[in-house]
Amino acid sequence: MGFCLMEGNEAIAWGAVASGCRFFAGYPITPATTIFNTMLKLLPPVGGVCLQGEDEIASIGYCLGASMGGMKVMTATSGPGISLYSEHISFAIGSEIPIVIVDVQRLGPSTGSATRGADGDIQFLRWGNSAGLPVIVLAPADAGDCYSLTIHAFNLAEEFRCPVFIASNKEIAVTRENVDLDALERPKIIERPMPPEGNPFIPFETPSGISAPYFLPIGGDVIVRQTSSTHGADGYITTDSDEIARFQERLGNKLISAVKRFSFYEFYPEEGADTLVLTYGITARAARDVHREKKLSGKPVSLLILKTLWPVPETLIREKAEPVKRVVVAEMNIGQYVREIQRVLPNKTVDFLGRMDGRLISPQQIIETIDHV
């Protein structure tokens, strides 16, 4: 397609269709609605389905049903909708149902400021299920990331049979920019494997000990048991404490043990720098300017832009922070991901720059934080 002028929301929709997504359900909400609008244009011509639920709860429920029927699915909302999604998110985790969920964050709490951006949902995305089990959260910094990370999100959802979140932001979502789709990374598309013929289908059997490799759609010739209650490999509900413990442990380990494989990031190291700026999302744009300006001034800092937020890419963070004495974390909230950096880097000085007033963190604010000792 070459160069296209598109906003982040449109790029997510194009990335979803390129991934094989053929079902979208959602409910209009600022600033996520243009994902819905774009999917409404893109899906019918390729035989897909795009529909509006009567509310957010119904919308994600439609998606889970379509996923269990064998389709790749996506829904999109903002903070208030994520709150309503919570129980179905737990259902997807417990039943191991692939789904991509886009959260175009806006300033909260609650209704907040619908036309102002923030990164206030970061901890909520991680802990917003009733077991506290891990999820995957990817964070784009621009429209190009929105396209590529959406494809990664679908691949991860299929491989690990879990919900995958795209943590966007109002500013990324509705900012139009030139995107060369032909130049962007396009991961090989992962399709949902079907079980081999001739053997009984065991829905949650895990030969590798991580994810169940096969997902047989409901509605075929084979009976498929699907439940979000604690269950064994056969899908039947169980009260056996040992079996329950193995089930819970596997759901946790299947993501945490593999996070090195999907630790997406940008890294700009500077020899001799004693400070690392660490950020994600829309703030990455200001941080890139800071990196260039500090380098030109002869007082360089290194820069790490995380694009995988959960599970925390601990090995990556420790490796990139190893040469420096100090880490400056900049994020559009009053202190969420910085807690993870403090936990992962207990022997480093970790300074925080936060803002949650509806305005972006500026390059000058980051420089002032770096220069303040």
C-alpha positions in Angstrom: 0.0 0.0 0.0 3.0 2.3 0.4 2.6 5.6 2.3 -0.8 6.2 3.9 -2.0 9.1 6.1 -3.7 7.4 9.0 -4.3 7.7 12.7 -3.3 5.1 15.2 -6.8 3.8 15.5 -7.0 3.2 11.7 -3.6 1.5 11.8 -4.8 -0.9 14.5 -7.8 -1.8 12.3 -5.7 -2.4 9.3 -3.3 -4.5 11.3 -6.1 -6.6 12.7 -7.5 -7.4 9.2 -4.0 -8.2 8.0 -3.7 -10.7 10.9 -6.8 -12.5 9.8 -9.3 -10.9 12.2 -12.8 -11.4 10.9 -15.0 -10.5 13.8 -15.2 -7.2 15.7 -17.8 -6.2 18.3 -17.7 -3.0 20.3 -19.7 -0.1 21.7 -18.9 3.5 20.7 -16.7 5.3 23.2 -14.3 8.2 22.8 -11.5 8.0 21.8 -11.7 4.4 20.5 -14.7 4.7 18.2 -12.7 5.2 15.0 -11.4 1.6 15.4 -15.0 0.5 15.2 -15.7 2.8 12.3 -12.7 1.5 10.3 -13.5 -2.2 11.0 -17.0 -1.5 9.8 -15.5 -0.5 6.5 -12.9 -3.2 6.3 -14.6 -6.4 7.5 -17.7 -6.9 5.3 -15.7 -6.8 2.0 -13.5 -9.7 3.3 -16.4 -11.7 4.6 -16.0 -10.6 8.2 -18.5 -9.4 10.8 -18.6 -6.1 12.6 -21.4 -5.3 15.0 -22.3 -3.0 17.8 -23.4 -4.6 21.1 -26.0 -3.1 23.3 -23.2 -2.3 25.8 -19.5 -3.2 26.4 -20.3 -6.4 28.4 -22.3 -7.8 25.5 -19.6 -6.7 23.0 -16.8 -8.6 24.5 -19.1 -11.5 25.1 -19.9 -11.7 21.4 -16.2 -11.7 20.7 -15.5 -14.6 23.1 -18.3 -16.6 21.5 -17.0 -15.9 18.0 -13.5 -16.9 19.1 -14.8 -20.2 20.6 -16.4 -20.6 17.2 -13.0 -20.5 15.5 -12.7 -16.8 14.4 -9.9 -14.3 15.2 -11.6 -11.5 17.2 -10.9 -8.0 18.5 -12.8 -5.4 20.5 -11.9 -1.9 21.4 -12.8 0.5 24.2 -11.5 3.0 26.7 -11.2 3.1 30.5 -14.9 2.9 31.4 -15.4 0.0 29.0 -12.4 -1.9 30.4 -14.0 -1.7 33.8 -17.1 -3.5 32.3 -15.0 -6.0 30.4 -13.4 -7.3 33.6 -15.4 -10.5 34.2 -15.2 -11.5 30.6 -11.4 -10.9 30.7 -11.3 -13.4 33.6 -13.4 -15.8 31.5 -11.0 -15.5 28.6 -8.0 -16.2 30.9 -9.7 -19.2 32.7 -11.1 -20.7 29.5 -7.9 -19.8 27.5 -9.8 -18.0 24.7 -7.8 -16.0 22.2 -8.9 -12.3 22.0 -7.3 -9.0 21.3 -8.5 -6.1 23.4 -7.6 -2.5 22.5 -7.7 0.1 25.4 -7.4 3.6 24.0 -6.7 5.3 27.3 -8.2 8.6 28.3 -7.9 10.6 31.4 -9.8 9.1 34.4 -11.0 8.1 36.8 -14.4 7.0 35.7 -15.8 9.1 32.9 -12.9 11.6 33.4 -12.0 13.7 30.4 -13.1 11.8 27.3 -10.9 13.9 24.9 -7.8 14.0 27.1 -5.1 11.3 27.0 -3.4 9.5 29.9 -1.8 6.2 30.7 -3.8 5.6 33.8 -5.0 2.1 33.0 -1.6 0.4 33.0 -1.9 -1.4 36.4 -5.6 -2.0 35.8 -4.9 -3.9 32.6 -2.5 -6.2 34.5 -4.5 -6.8 37.6 -8.1 -6.4 36.3 -9.0 -10.1 36.5 -10.3 -12.0 39.4 -7.3 -14.2 39.9 -4.4 -11.8 39.4 -3.1 -14.0 36.7 -0.7 -12.6 34.1 -1.8 -11.1 30.8 0.1 -9.7 27.8 0.0 -5.9 27.3 1.7 -4.2 24.3 2.1 -0.4 24.1 2.5 1.3 20.8 4.3 4.7 20.5 3.0 5.7 17.1 0.8 4.6 14.2 3.4 2.3 12.8 3.6 0.5 16.1 -0.2 0.3 16.1 -0.1 -1.7 12.9 2.9 -4.0 13.7 2.0 -4.6 17.4 -1.6 -5.5 16.5 -0.3 -8.3 14.3 2.0 -9.4 17.1 -1.0 -9.2 19.5 -3.0 -11.6 17.3 -0.1 -14.0 17.0 0.4 -14.0 20.8 -3.3 -14.5 21.5 -3.4 -17.5 19.2 -0.1 -19.1 20.5 -0.8 -18.6 24.2 -4.6 -18.8 24.1 -5.1 -15.7 26.2 -6.3 -12.1 26.0 -3.7 -9.7 24.6 -4.2 -6.0 25.3 -3.0 -3.1 23.2 -2.5 -0.1 25.5 -2.9 2.9 23.3 -3.6 6.5 24.2 -5.9 9.2 22.9 -3.0 11.1 21.4 -1.7 8.1 19.4 -5.2 7.1 18.5 -6.4 10.3 16.8 -3.1 11.7 15.5 -2.8 11.4 11.7 0.7 10.7 10.4 2.4 9.2 7.3 2.9 5.5 7.6 4.7 3.4 5.1 2.9 0.1 5.5 5.3 -1.7 3.1 8.3 -0.8 5.3 6.8 -1.9 8.6 7.6 -5.2 10.3 5.0 -7.8 9.3 5.4 -10.9 11.5 4.4 -14.2 9.9 0.8 -14.8 10.7 0.1 -17.6 13.2 -3.0 -19.6 12.5 -5.0 -21.6 15.0 -3.9 -25.3 14.7 -6.5 -28.0 14.6 -6.0 -31.3 16.4 -4.8 -34.3 14.4 -7.5 -36.7 13.3 -7.8 -40.1 14.9 -7.2 -39.2 18.5 -9.7 -38.1 21.1 -9.8 -34.3 21.5 -8.7 -33.2 24.9 -9.4 -29.4 25.0 -6.8 -28.4 27.7 -4.2 -31.1 27.2 -0.7 -29.5 27.4 2.1 -31.8 26.1 4.6 -28.9 26.4 3.3 -28.0 29.9 2.6 -24.4 28.8 -0.3 -23.8 26.4 -2.9 -26.2 25.0 -1.8 -26.5 21.4 -5.1 -27.1 19.7 -8.4 -25.2 19.7 -11.4 -27.0 18.2 -14.2 -24.7 17.3 -17.5 -25.2 19.1 -20.3 -26.3 16.8 -18.6 -29.1 14.8 -18.9 -32.9 14.9 -16.9 -33.2 18.1 -18.2 -32.3 21.5 -16.1 -29.5 23.0 -16.3 -28.7 26.7 -15.5 -25.1 27.5 -15.7 -23.7 31.0 -14.2 -20.9 33.0 -14.5 -22.9 36.2 -11.4 -24.6 37.5 -11.1 -27.7 35.3 -8.8 -30.5 34.3 -7.3 -31.2 30.8 -10.6 -32.8 29.8 -12.6 -29.6 30.4 -14.6 -31.1 33.3 -14.9 -29.0 36.5 -12.7 -30.3 39.2 -12.4 -29.8 43.0 -9.1 -31.7 43.3 -6.7 -29.3 45.0 -3.6 -30.8 43.3 -5.2 -30.5 39.8 -6.4 -26.9 40.6 -2.9 -25.9 41.7 -1.4 -27.3 38.5 -4.0 -25.4 36.5 -3.3 -22.1 38.2 0.4 -22.5 38.0 0.3 -23.3 34.3 -1.8 -20.3 33.5 0.8 -18.1 35.2 3.9 -19.7 33.9 2.9 -20.0 30.3 3.3 -16.2 29.9 6.0 -15.3 32.4 8.3 -18.1 31.2 8.1 -16.9 27.6 8.2 -13.1 28.0 11.8 -12.9 26.6 10.3 -14.0 23.2 7.9 -11.1 23.0 9.9 -8.3 24.7 9.4 -5.6 22.1 11.3 -2.3 22.6 13.5 0.4 21.1 16.9 1.1 22.7 19.3 4.0 22.1 22.5 3.4 24.1 25.0 6.1 24.7 28.6 5.3 25.7 29.5 6.8 29.0 25.9 7.8 29.9 25.1 7.5 33.6 21.3 8.0 33.1 18.8 5.9 31.3 15.4 7.4 30.4 12.7 4.7 30.4 9.3 5.3 29.0 6.5 3.9 26.8 3.5 5.0 24.7 3.0 8.6 23.6 5.7 9.9 26.0 8.3 8.0 23.8 8.1 10.8 21.2 9.2 13.5 23.7 11.9 11.1 25.0 13.3 10.7 21.5 13.7 14.4 21.2 15.4 14.5 24.6 17.8 11.8 23.6 18.8 13.8 20.5 19.1 17.1 22.3 21.2 15.7 25.2 23.5 14.0 22.7 24.1 17.2 20.8 24.7 19.0 24.1 27.6 16.6 25.0 25.7 15.2 28.0 24.1 12.1 26.5 21.6 9.8 28.1 20.5 6.4 27.0 16.9 5.7 26.1 14.7 2.6 26.5 11.2 2.6 25.1 9.2 -0.4 26.3 6.6 -1.8 24.0 5.9 -4.9 26.1 4.7 -3.8 29.5 3.2 -7.1 30.9 4.5 -9.5 31.8 7.3 -7.2 32.9 10.4 -7.9 30.6 12.7 -8.0 33.7 15.7 -9.5 31.9 15.6 -6.8 29.2 15.3 -4.0 31.8 18.2 -5.2 33.9 20.4 -5.7 30.9 19.8 -2.2 29.4 20.0 -0.5 32.8 23.2 -2.3 33.9 25.7 0.4 32.7 23.9 3.3 34.3 23.6 4.6 37.8 20.2 6.3 37.4 16.9 5.6 35.7 14.4 8.3 34.9 10.9 6.9 34.3 8.4 9.1 32.5 4.8 8.1 32.2 1.4 9.9 31.9 0.0 8.9 35.3 0.9 9.6 38.9 3.1 6.6 39.3 2.2 3.1 38.0 4.9 1.4 35.9 7.7 3.1 37.9 6.9 0.7 40.7 7.9 -2.2 38.6 11.2 -0.5 37.7 11.9 0.2 41.3 11.2 -3.5 42.0 13.3 -4.8 39.2 16.2 -2.4 39.8 16.5 -2.1 43.6 20.2 -1.0 43.4 19.6 1.8 41.0 18.4 5.4 41.7 15.0 5.5 40.1 13.5 9.0 39.6 9.9 9.6 38.4 8.3 12.1 36.1 4.5 11.8 36.0 1.7 13.9 34.6 -2.0 13.3 34.6 -3.7 16.6 33.9 -4.7 16.0 30.3 -1.5 17.4 28.8 1.5 15.6 27.3 4.8 15.3 29.1 7.1 17.7 27.2 10.8 17.2 26.3 11.6 20.1 28.5 10.0 18.5 31.6 12.1 15.3 31.0 15.3 17.4 30.6 14.5 19.2 33.9 14.1 15.9 35.6 17.3 14.5 34.2 19.2 17.7 35.2 17.8 17.8 38.7 20.1 16.0 41.0 
